[in-house]
Amino acid sequence: MKPQWALAVLARHCRRNDMTDRMQLQRWELKYVVPEGTALRIRDCIRSYLELDEFGESQSDLSYSVHSLYLDSADLRIYWGTINGNKNRYKLRVRFYDDQPEAPVFFEIKRRVNDAILKQRGGVKRDAVEAILTGSYPDWEDLSSADTRSLSAVQNFVKLMLHDHATPRAHVCYRREAWISSTDNSVRVTFDRRVLCAPEFTTSFTAELGHPVEVFGNLVVLELKFTGRFPTWFNQLIQRFGLKQRAAAKYADGVALRGEEYFTHHHAAMLGEGAALASRDLRLASLGEAEVAPVFDF
């Protein structure tokens, strides 16, 4: 029989699995970086239109922690796609919300096609993660929620990982305050604070970061997200606060700020993790020779 804390974790993460169905799998998003005072005034305005996400309701700061392990190739091909402003690009990340052993992690592909954002996401049990990140395709029993969309998401993740020979490179975390529509998933507003980024070449999935940089300092990353028609009140919000749209890529900006050299094989070797990374790269290279980039079916 599982202890009470484990049952509580399972219940919470069952809700996380349900949240996947409510996510904006295809959307448009506008990003801004604003001072804390402006963020608080914007929060007061959006209360009339949206409600606080359930995961922040019980928190004093109305926020929850988000951790992402980003994968990239040895030459940081995915990173450079963002830096160079490629119109059609993607990121590979494994997202988790705490370091409880009972909690699943979520394999995510975030793909940009021109101005649209498309997402695939599948929850995976922790004891299956290492095998998948070394090139094994998932079985049904590896998933935290056995549905075809999740299976397809993780399969496509593995295909892209093999195609790019991508391995863990960076751990990004932040506190997210999220506001959502009470009726559907067409509108979502998030405030991300204290965005941290550090090199990470392992799959330990702990909440601790080693010597991180604070990517945006004391500023807040504001994202306005919508799936259909641009909400009129979004435009009113932008005009009222004089918001200026800008890029705010947590992984790419974090790597640039820390320095690309800290996310390379050389730095992994300095940390004593070079042999494991080289072994993972060799396996991915051997498995990926026959792989082609997947066709996405969102």
VENZI-V133089 format. One record per residue. NEAR is the number of other C-alpha atoms within 10 Angstrom. D_FIRST is the distance of its C-alpha to the first C-alpha in Angstrom with 1 decimal. Layout:
near->NEAR d_first->D_FIRST
near->NEAR d_first->D_FIRST
This chain:
near->5 d_first->0.0
near->7 d_first->3.8
near->7 d_first->6.5
near->9 d_first->9.3
near->11 d_first->11.7
near->15 d_first->9.9
near->13 d_first->9.6
near->13 d_first->13.2
near->17 d_first->14.3
near->16 d_first->13.2
near->13 d_first->15.0
near->14 d_first->18.0
near->19 d_first->18.3
near->15 d_first->18.2
near->13 d_first->21.2
near->19 d_first->22.6
near->19 d_first->22.5
near->12 d_first->24.2
near->11 d_first->26.7
near->16 d_first->27.9
near->12 d_first->29.4
near->12 d_first->31.3
near->16 d_first->32.6
near->21 d_first->36.3
near->16 d_first->36.4
near->19 d_first->40.2
near->18 d_first->41.9
near->18 d_first->44.7
near->16 d_first->44.1
near->17 d_first->46.6
near->18 d_first->45.9
near->18 d_first->47.5
near->21 d_first->47.2
near->18 d_first->48.0
near->13 d_first->48.3
near->15 d_first->45.6
near->11 d_first->48.1
near->14 d_first->48.8
near->19 d_first->45.1
near->11 d_first->44.6
near->11 d_first->47.6
near->17 d_first->46.4
near->17 d_first->43.0
near->9 d_first->45.1
near->13 d_first->46.8
near->17 d_first->43.9
near->12 d_first->42.2
near->8 d_first->44.6
near->12 d_first->43.4
near->18 d_first->39.7
near->16 d_first->36.5
near->20 d_first->34.2
near->20 d_first->31.2
near->15 d_first->28.0
near->17 d_first->26.5
near->18 d_first->29.5
near->15 d_first->29.6
near->10 d_first->27.6
near->11 d_first->29.3
near->8 d_first->32.5
near->11 d_first->34.3
near->17 d_first->33.0
near->23 d_first->31.7
near->21 d_first->28.7
near->17 d_first->28.8
near->17 d_first->29.4
near->25 d_first->29.4
near->24 d_first->31.1
near->27 d_first->31.7
near->24 d_first->35.1
near->26 d_first->36.4
near->23 d_first->40.0
near->19 d_first->42.5
near->19 d_first->44.3
near->15 d_first->47.3
near->18 d_first->45.2
near->14 d_first->46.4
near->22 d_first->44.0
near->23 d_first->44.9
near->13 d_first->48.6
near->16 d_first->48.2
near->19 d_first->47.2
near->13 d_first->49.9
near->8 d_first->52.5
near->10 d_first->51.6
near->14 d_first->51.0
near->14 d_first->50.8
near->14 d_first->48.3
near->16 d_first->45.5
near->20 d_first->41.8
near->20 d_first->39.1
near->23 d_first->36.0
near->25 d_first->33.1
near->25 d_first->29.3
near->23 d_first->28.0
near->22 d_first->25.0
near->20 d_first->24.3
near->18 d_first->22.4
near->16 d_first->21.1
near->16 d_first->17.4
near->14 d_first->15.9
near->17 d_first->13.6
near->23 d_first->16.9
near->30 d_first->19.2
near->27 d_first->22.9
near->28 d_first->25.8
near->27 d_first->28.7
near->23 d_first->31.8
near->21 d_first->35.4
near->16 d_first->37.7
near->19 d_first->41.1
near->19 d_first->44.4
near->12 d_first->47.0
near->10 d_first->50.1
near->12 d_first->49.0
near->14 d_first->45.9
near->20 d_first->42.3
near->18 d_first->40.0
near->19 d_first->36.3
near->26 d_first->33.8
near->26 d_first->30.1
near->28 d_first->27.0
near->28 d_first->23.4
near->27 d_first->22.0
near->17 d_first->18.8
near->21 d_first->19.5
near->12 d_first->19.2
near->17 d_first->22.0
near->20 d_first->24.3
near->13 d_first->26.3
near->11 d_first->27.3
near->20 d_first->28.4
near->22 d_first->30.5
near->21 d_first->32.2
near->21 d_first->33.4
near->17 d_first->30.8
near->16 d_first->30.5
near->18 d_first->27.1
near->14 d_first->25.4
near->13 d_first->23.7
near->11 d_first->20.2
near->19 d_first->21.2
near->22 d_first->21.4
near->20 d_first->19.0
near->19 d_first->20.9
near->15 d_first->22.7
near->12 d_first->26.2
near->10 d_first->29.5
near->16 d_first->30.7
near->24 d_first->27.9
near->23 d_first->28.5
near->18 d_first->32.3
near->23 d_first->31.9
near->25 d_first->30.1
near->20 d_first->32.5
near->23 d_first->35.5
near->28 d_first->34.1
near->28 d_first->34.1
near->22 d_first->37.6
near->21 d_first->39.0
near->25 d_first->37.3
near->28 d_first->38.9
near->20 d_first->42.2
near->23 d_first->42.5
near->27 d_first->40.9
near->26 d_first->38.8
near->26 d_first->36.5
near->23 d_first->34.8
near->26 d_first->37.6
near->26 d_first->36.6
near->29 d_first->33.8
near->27 d_first->34.8
near->28 d_first->33.0
near->20 d_first->34.1
near->19 d_first->33.2
near->24 d_first->33.6
near->23 d_first->34.7
near->23 d_first->34.6
near->23 d_first->36.4
near->21 d_first->36.1
near->15 d_first->37.8
near->13 d_first->36.4
near->8 d_first->37.5
near->11 d_first->37.0
near->16 d_first->36.6
near->20 d_first->40.3
near->25 d_first->40.7
near->22 d_first->38.6
near->23 d_first->39.8
near->21 d_first->38.0
near->24 d_first->39.0
near->23 d_first->37.8
near->23 d_first->38.4
near->18 d_first->38.5
near->25 d_first->38.2
near->22 d_first->37.7
near->29 d_first->38.2
near->25 d_first->37.9
near->28 d_first->38.2
near->24 d_first->34.9
near->24 d_first->35.1
near->17 d_first->31.5
near->14 d_first->28.2
near->12 d_first->26.2
near->22 d_first->25.4
near->14 d_first->25.5
near->17 d_first->27.0
near->13 d_first->29.8
near->17 d_first->33.2
near->10 d_first->35.8
near->11 d_first->39.3
near->18 d_first->39.0
near->19 d_first->42.0
near->20 d_first->41.9
near->25 d_first->43.2
near->20 d_first->44.7
near->12 d_first->45.1
near->13 d_first->44.8
near->20 d_first->45.5
near->22 d_first->43.1
near->24 d_first->42.6
near->25 d_first->43.0
near->19 d_first->42.3
near->19 d_first->43.5
near->23 d_first->41.9
near->20 d_first->42.9
near->18 d_first->42.7
near->11 d_first->45.9
near->9 d_first->49.0
near->14 d_first->49.4
near->14 d_first->48.8
near->8 d_first->52.0
near->12 d_first->50.3
near->17 d_first->49.1
near->11 d_first->52.8
near->11 d_first->53.6
near->14 d_first->51.0
near->15 d_first->52.4
near->11 d_first->55.9
near->10 d_first->55.2
near->13 d_first->53.6
near->9 d_first->55.7
near->16 d_first->52.7
near->12 d_first->53.7
near->13 d_first->51.5
near->10 d_first->50.7
near->13 d_first->48.4
near->18 d_first->45.3
near->15 d_first->43.3
near->18 d_first->40.6
near->28 d_first->40.2
near->20 d_first->43.9
near->18 d_first->45.2
near->25 d_first->42.8
near->24 d_first->44.0
near->15 d_first->47.6
near->14 d_first->47.3
near->18 d_first->45.6
near->12 d_first->47.8
near->16 d_first->47.3
near->13 d_first->47.8
near->18 d_first->44.5
near->22 d_first->42.5
near->19 d_first->44.3
near->19 d_first->43.7
near->13 d_first->46.1
near->16 d_first->44.0
near->22 d_first->40.8
near->14 d_first->42.7
near->10 d_first->43.7
near->11 d_first->40.1
near->11 d_first->39.3
near->16 d_first->37.5
near->17 d_first->40.5
near->12 d_first->39.6
near->14 d_first->36.2
near->20 d_first->37.7
near->16 d_first->40.6
near->12 d_first->38.4
near->18 d_first->36.4
near->19 d_first->39.8
near->14 d_first->41.2
near->15 d_first->38.4
near->23 d_first->38.6
near->19 d_first->42.4
near->13 d_first->42.3
near->17 d_first->39.8
near->19 d_first->41.6
near->11 d_first->45.1
near->9 d_first->44.8
near->16 d_first->42.9
near->12 d_first->44.6
near->14 d_first->43.4
near->13 d_first->41.4
near->8 d_first->42.8
near->12 d_first->40.8
near->9 d_first->39.8
near->11 d_first->38.6
